[in-house]
Amino acid sequence: MSYFLLVVNVFIMTGGQLFFKQSADYINANPNLHFPMSYIANPWFYVAIFLYIISTFIWTQVLTKMPLSVAYPVVSFAYILTVLGAFFFFQEKISYLGILGIFFIMTGVSLTALR
């Protein structure tokens, strides 16, 4: 069950990051809204914050059942999913160095799991 929660947490963290990007795009699209109204009137910001709150609760539950040294490397998959989400949802480019970085993250997580 703890590994299931860990995977769910990775997806929620990824969603939170993608909604923060959507929130930033909203701010850019509404330059007439100044701080703090650019956040108060920004629905994407609330979704991102909500996902991070849920993620924090799940993360705490994961850590009650497994060591941090096991759980934390798996969370790095959120970086990979965020890059892929940015590619698909925001049409951001992934460079060759970015692909190499994803490979290194996957290799690192795999090596950590071998312990």
C-alpha positions in Angstrom: 0.0 0.0 0.0 2.9 2.4 0.8 4.3 2.0 -2.7 0.9 2.7 -4.2 0.6 5.9 -2.1 4.2 6.8 -3.2 3.2 6.5 -6.9 0.0 8.5 -6.4 2.1 11.2 -4.7 4.4 11.4 -7.7 1.5 12.0 -10.0 -0.1 14.6 -7.7 3.2 16.4 -7.4 3.5 16.4 -11.2 0.0 17.7 -11.5 0.8 20.5 -9.0 3.8 21.6 -11.0 1.8 21.6 -14.2 -0.9 23.7 -12.6 1.7 26.1 -11.2 2.8 26.6 -14.8 -0.8 27.1 -15.9 -1.0 29.7 -13.1 2.1 31.5 -14.3 0.6 31.6 -17.9 -2.6 33.1 -16.4 -0.5 35.8 -14.7 1.3 36.5 -18.0 -2.0 36.6 -19.9 -3.5 39.1 -17.4 -0.8 41.8 -16.9 -3.5 44.3 -15.6 -3.7 42.1 -12.5 -1.0 43.2 -10.0 0.2 41.4 -6.9 -1.7 40.1 -4.9 -4.7 40.1 -7.3 -2.8 38.1 -9.9 -2.9 35.2 -7.4 -6.3 35.9 -5.7 -8.1 35.9 -9.1 -6.1 32.9 -10.4 -8.0 29.6 -10.3 -5.0 27.6 -11.4 -3.0 28.8 -8.4 -5.6 27.4 -6.1 -5.6 24.0 -7.8 -1.8 23.8 -7.6 -1.8 24.7 -3.9 -4.6 22.2 -3.2 -2.6 19.4 -5.0 0.5 20.3 -3.0 -1.5 20.1 0.3 -2.8 16.7 -0.6 0.7 15.6 -1.6 2.1 16.7 1.7 -0.4 14.5 3.6 0.2 11.5 1.4 4.0 12.0 1.7 3.8 12.0 5.5 1.8 8.8 5.3 4.4 7.2 3.0 7.1 8.1 5.4 5.3 6.4 8.3 5.7 3.1 6.4 9.0 3.3 4.6 12.5 4.9 5.0 13.1 8.3 3.5 16.2 6.8 1.7 13.8 4.5 -0.2 10.9 6.8 -0.8 12.8 10.0 -1.8 14.6 8.6 -4.9 11.2 7.4 -6.3 9.8 11.0 -5.9 12.4 12.1 -8.5 10.1 10.5 -11.2 8.0 13.6 -10.7 10.8 15.5 -12.5 10.5 13.2 -15.5 6.7 13.3 -15.6 6.8 17.1 -15.2 9.1 17.4 -18.2 6.9 15.1 -20.2 3.8 17.0 -19.1 5.3 20.3 -20.1 6.1 18.8 -23.5 2.5 17.5 -24.1 0.5 20.3 -22.4 2.6 23.4 -23.0 4.4 22.4 -26.1 7.8 22.9 -24.4 10.8 21.5 -26.2 12.9 18.7 -24.6 16.5 19.1 -25.5 19.0 16.2 -26.0 20.5 17.2 -22.7 17.1 17.0 -21.1 16.6 13.5 -22.4 20.1 12.6 -21.1 19.1 14.1 -17.7 15.9 11.9 -17.7 18.1 8.9 -18.4 20.4 9.7 -15.5 17.5 10.2 -13.1 16.1 6.8 -14.2 19.5 5.2 -13.8 20.0 6.8 -10.4 16.6 5.6 -9.1 17.3 2.1 -10.4 20.7 2.0 -8.7 19.2 3.2 -5.5 16.6 0.5 -5.6 19.2 -2.2 -5.8 20.5 -1.7 -2.3 
